[in-house]
Amino acid sequence: MGFGGLFQSASSAVDAGGQMQLAKLQDNLNTFGGMMQQQEANQQADALHQEANYAYQDGLYKAQQAYIQGMHAYGQQAETFASNGVELQGSPLATLHETQALTNLQVSLFEQQGSLEQQLYNQQANQTQMQGLTAYLGALGQNLTNDQGTQLQISSEENQINNEKASIFPEFGIGLLKGLLRQP
């Protein structure tokens, strides 16, 4: 191998540096993309948490309204019975107790519905956050894989350069020695 091989080796060394810079740029882009996905997922999760709180508050509001309506109906029934001279015992009292029991059941159902909707939205929010974190960690993992591949490629090229250098200098020395021996 002659001097052409030496220049080719130097060119390969420059290429290795460029590959490292390109790999770092790609790593930065991957990381940025992962961070953006995570940020978007967190924003979606925040919106879902807000929706969860709204669902819970809505359930409480509906329960409160059902309680007010039920107690109003209970009061009207008791007033109607009393104004008609019906004593509040036996069947009329049972009717009032049924009204109260149905009101309590309806209140409980609205509260449970609000709570279940809240849990559902919070689960969706947590899942969304996990997807964002997974995207970010995936980008970091891809960076590690890319870095290892680039390092292996550069190490291989450096070994090739070193082998070429080792073969150049003996030829140069032998050529110089032959040139000196030919001179009168």
GUDRENMAR-571196 format. One record per residue: residue in one letter; x, y, z of N, C-alpha, C in turn. Coordinates in steps of 0.001 Angstrom, whole numbers, padded with zeros to 6 digits, always signed. Layout:
<sites>
AXYZXYZXYZ...
</sites>
This chain:
<sites>
M+000852-001163+000000+000000+000000+000000+000896+001223+000000G+000516+002236-000795+001315+003450-000895+000689+004590-000126F+001073+005823-000556+000561+007017+000117-000939+007199-000085G-001457+006659-001176-002906+006744-001414-003677+006099-000279G-003163+005004+000231-003801+004333+001362-003770+005183+002611L-002670+005937+002794-002555+006817+003958-003613+007917+003902F-003792+008509+002720-004813+009549+002570-006217+008977+002765Q-006396+007760+002276-007696+007103+002450-007953+006861+003943S-006914+006495+004679-007050+006275+006120-007407+007570+006831A-006767+008670+006440-007076+009967+007047-008514+010361+006748S-008950+010081+005526-010328+010379+005140-011302+009560+005979S-010959+008309+006239-011814+007454+007061-011911+007986+008483A-010802+008543+008997-010823+009110+010342-011763+010310+010405V-011736+011140+009368-012648+012285+009307-014083+011791+009219D-014307+010734+008412-015646+010159+008295-016142+009648+009646A-015256+009047+010433-015643+008529+011746-016099+009672+012649G-015390+010797+012612-015800+011956+013407-017148+012483+012963G-017359+012510+011663-018653+012953+011127-019769+012007+011528Q-019449+010710+011544-020453+009726+011947-020851+009932+013406M-019859+010249+014235-020163+010492+015646-021061+011727+015800Q-020743+012783+015043-021564+013994+015118-022977+013718+014617L-023072+012968+013530-024381+012618+012985-025162+011758+013981A-024472+010823+014619-025130+009963+015607-025626+010791+016792K-024827+011760+017235-025248+012617+018354-026453+013469+017958L-026447+013963+016730-027582+014745+016248-028839+013881+016214Q-028688+012664+015710-029825+011750+015650-030315+011425+017066D-029380+011233+017997-029759+010979+019390-030549+012151+019960N-030074+013353+019689-030774+014541+020193-032177+014642+019611L-032307+014339+018320-033629+014386+017685-034546+013314+018268N-034003+012109+018479-034799+011033+019086-035261+011430+020484T-034337+011961+021267-034669+012366+022632-035721+013468+022617F-035541+014449+021756-036506+015546+021653-037881+015010+021259G-037908+014107+020276-039183+013516+019856-039853+012765+020995G-039067+011990+021739-039612+011272+022889-040130+012209+023960M-039387+013291+024194-039821+014278+025189-041114+014957+024750M-041230+015252+023468-042447+015896+022963-043644+014955+023105Q-043440+013669+022806-044528+012708+022964-044932+012600+024429Q-043935+012599+025313-044239+012522+026733-044984+013777+027193Q-044561+014938+026725-045221+016190+027108-046672+016202+026622E-046884+015765+025393-048249+015716+024855-049107+014739+025659A-048527+013599+026004-049263+012614+026802-049610+013182+028175N-048682+013909+028769-048957+014517+030076-050065+015557+029982Q-050092+016314+028896-051163+017300+028710-052512+016603+028558Q-052520+015512+027789-053761+014753+027634-054187+014159+028977A-053214+013678+029736-053519+013105+031047-054087+014170+031982D-053524+015364+031940-054058+016457+032768-055513+016742+032411A-055804+016751+031115-057185+016985+030674-058104+015865+031170L-057613+014630+031139-058418+013507+031624-058635+013593+033138H-057612+014025+033869-057780+014208+035319-058825+015292+035600Q-058810+016354+034811-059827+017399+034978-061213+016848+034677E-061297+016035+033635-062575+015412+033277-063034+014483+034401A-062079+013802+035035-062405+012922+036160-063000+013726+037312N-062386+014835+037615-062909+015683+038696-064288+016230+038347Y-064465+016597+037073-065772+017086+036639-066829+015988+036792A-066487+014766+036389-067444+013659+036480-067841+013412+037936Y-066866+013472+038818-067161+013263+040238-068053+014382+040779Q-067707+015613+040460-068503+016758+040917-069914+016707+040333D-070018+016272+039079-071326+016149+038437-072162+015095+039149G-071525+013990+039520-072236+012950+040264-072743+013458+041603L-071899+014239+042290-072324+014811+043571-073475+015802+043385Y-073394+016593+042321-074460+017566+042046-075779+016837+041764K-075712+015804+040926-076933+015048+040611-077489+014378+041865A-076599+013883+042716-077045+013259+043962-077734+014289+044855Q-077149+015471+044924-077734+016539+045740-079113+016934+045202Q-079214+017058+043879-080501+017414+043271-081535+016317+043508A-081115+015061+043395-082039+013951+043638-082503+013956+045093Y-081589+014261+045996-081958+014316+047421-082976+015428+047674I-082718+016581+047098-083643+017714+047279-085019+017374+046717Q-085056+016798+045517-086337+016435+044900-087045+015349+045715G-086265+014389+046182-086859+013306+046979-087429+013806+048293M-086698+014686+048951-087191+015235+050219-088404+016143+049986H-088414+016816+048849-089571+017647+048501-090796+016751+048287A-090604+015655+047557-091717+014717+047326-092178+014114+048652Y-091225+013768+049500-091560+013216+050824-092399+014216+051622G-091954+015464+051614-092689+016509+052341-094083+016730+051785Q-094193+016722+050453-095517+016918+049835-096443+015764+050184Q-095919+014546+050149-096758+013392+050489-097223+013474+051945A-096294+013810+052830-096661+013904+054257-097705+014999+054465E-097528+016107+053770-098480+017222+053884-099849+016825+053335T-099851+016126+052208-101116+015688+051603-101842+014735+052543F-101086+013784+053101-101718+012849+054044-102291+013606+055250A-101527+014521+055794-101955+015253+056996-103159+016146+056701S-103164+016800+055528-104281+017695+055196-105567+016924+054930N-105458+015664+054585-106644+014838+054344-107035+014048+055589G-106348+014305+056671-106698+013643+057919-106208+012218+058018V-105283+011822+057176-104759+010451+057216-103629+010410+058232E-103716+009461+059153-102656+009317+060139-101444+008655+059484L-100256+009113+059877-099018+008598+059277-098582+007313+059977Q-099316+006286+059688-098981+004957+060168-099506+003952+059161G-098989+002752+059207-099430+001728+058274-099015+002049+056850S-099972+001937+055937-099712+002117+054509-099211+003516+054159P-099796+004589+054667-099271+005924+054347-097826+006111+054830L-097509+005597+056005-096142+005707+056517-095185+004881+055661A-095646+003725+055215-094822+002877+054338-094535+003599+053024T-095528+004330+052526-095331+005099+051289-094252+006153+051488L-094283+006830+052607-093259+007837+052894-091869+007196+053025H-091813+006043+053678-090525+005344+053817-089993+004880+052458E-090897+004451+051597-090481+004058+050237-089918+005251+049483T-090578+006377+049606-090095+007595+048946-088704+007940+049456Q-088514+007856+050755-087207+008163+051331-086162+007132+050887A-086517+005869+050858-085582+004814+050445-085195+004975+048976L-086176+005282+048128-085879+005493+046705-084985+006714+046513T-085244+007744+047296-084397+008943+047228-082966+008591+047620N-082811+007864+048711-081471+007470+049163-080766+006592+048129L-081522+005696+047505-080942+004834+046475-080487+005664+045280Q-081329+006579+044852-080982+007427+043710-079752+008284+044029V-079690+008830+045218-078527+009620+045639-077273+008752+045597S-077379+007563+046143-076235+006643+046166-075780+006270+044756L-076734+006029+043863-076384+005672+042482-075670+006816+041767F-076145+008032+041958-075475+009186+041334-074052+009357+041883E-073895+009179+043190-072559+009290+043784-071629+008203+043244Q-072142+006972+043153-071335+005865+042625-070980+006091+041164Q-071946+006556+040392-071687+006820+038976-070589+007867+038829G-070669+008935+039602-069635+009972+039553-068275+009428+039944S-068258+008614+040979-067001+008031+041447-066411+007068+040412L-067258+006248+039801-066782+005299+038781-066268+006018+037535E-066970+007054+037124-066497+007836+035977-065161+008492+036304Q-065034+008977+037526-063771+009581+037950-062645+008546+037878Q-062893+007351+038375-061878+006292+038330-061502+005958+036893L-062494+005880+036020-062236+005563+034618-061348+006624+033974Y-061693+007882+034162-060883+008962+033583-059469+008975+034172N-059364+008731+035472-058034+008698+036081-057201+007531+035546Q-057833+006387+035314-057121+005250+034723-056658+005582+033309Q-057525+006215+032534-057140+006619+031182-055989+007621+031231A-056041+008528+032190-054965+009519+032336-053649+008834+032682N-053697+007898+033609-052479+007177+033990-051925+006373+032823Q-052805+005739+032066-052371+004972+030897-051734+005900+029862T-052320+007058+029661-051775+008025+028705-050395+008493+029151Q-050242+008751+030446-048931+009155+030957-047904+008044+030764M-048310+006808+030981-047390+005679+030797-046979+005548+029330Q-047904+005797+028413-047565+005752+026993-046547+006829+026653G-046709+008006+027236-045743+009082+027010-044379+008733+027560L-044352+008164+028754-043085+007758+029358-042441+006651+028540T-043251+005730+028043-042736+004648+027205-042114+005202+025929A-042742+006198+025329-042188+006814+024114-040842+007461+024409Y-040764+008153+025532-039509+008820+025908-038414+007789+026189L-038742+006766+026971-037753+005727+027276-037360+004958+026018G-038306+004771+025112-037992+004122+023834-036989+004930+023035A-037149+006249+023052-036198+007119+022344-034814+007013+022970L-034763+006989+024296-033466+006848+024967-032840+005487+024664G-033659+004444+024645-033160+003108+024304-032642+003051+022876Q-033355+003705+021975-032908+003760+020576-031574+004484+020492N-031406+005533+021287-030132+006256+021303-028995+005337+021732L-029230+004530+022763-028184+003608+023223-027825+002608+022135T-028838+002083+021468-028600+001127+020388-027834+001785+019252N-028252+002989+018875-027560+003711+017801-026119+004011+018185D-025896+004437+019438-024543+004764+019890-023639+003541+019844Q-024163+002395+020274-023356+001175+020255-023019+000777+018826G-023989+000888+017933-023741+000553+016527-022712+001478+015913T-022814+002763+016211-021850+003738+015683-020463+003462+016245Q-020377+003162+017542-019084+002864+018160-018449+001627+017527L-019248+000598+017283-018714-000613+016647-018205-000310+015249Q-018952+000480+014506-018546+000825+013147-017264+001649+013172I-017184+002614+014084-015991+003460+014175-014796+002632+014627S-014986+001736+015586-013887+000875+016038-013377+000012+014899S-014290-000508+014107-013900-001321+012952-013098-000493+011960E-013566+000741+011708-012849+001618+010775-011488+002019+011339E-011396+002251+012657-010113+002595+013268-009139+001429+013161N-009637+000215+013357-008775-000965+013198-008266-001069+011769Q-009148-000796+010820-008747-000844+009414-007686+000221+009133I-007865+001423+009681-006885+002503+009491-005543+002105+010085N-005567+001560+011296-004318+001143+011941-003619+000053+011141N-004385-000874+010598-003791-001932+009764-003180-001341+008503E-003871-000361+007907-003340+000271+006699-002071+001052+007008K-002043+001743+008141-000840+002480+008536+000324+001522+008738A+000042+000418+009384+001105-000553+009645+001663-001110+008349S+000834-001249+007337+001329-001795+006069+001996-000727+005214I+001693+000554+005443+002280+001638+004641+003729+001873+005027F+003994+001968+006297+005333+002357+006733+006416+001328+006392P+006176+000030+006489+007229-000897+006034+007510-000737+004543E+006477-000551+003728+006692-000365+002289+007472+000913+002027F+007142+001970+002781+007844+003239+002612+009317+003075+002979G+009567+002370+004091+010951+002147+004519+011720+001306+003527I+011112+000269+002985+011773-000595+002000+012021+000172+000719G+011043+000959+000293+011207+001766-000924+012324+002775-000764L+012422+003395+000382+013480+004369+000652+014839+003685+000657L+014898+002519+001272+016151+001761+001321+016581+001341-000073K+015657+000889-000896+015986+000501-002273+016478+001705-003053G+015831+002830-002845+016238+004052-003534+017646+004461-003143L+017987+004319-001908+019328+004672-001440+020379+003706-001983L+019991+002445-002081+020935+001443-002579+021205+001613-004065R+020303+002145-004816+020472+002313-006258+021343+003513-006582Q+021474+004404-005699+022264+005600-006002+023753+005244-006025P+024494+005820-007013+025933+005497-007099+026765+006151-006031
</sites>
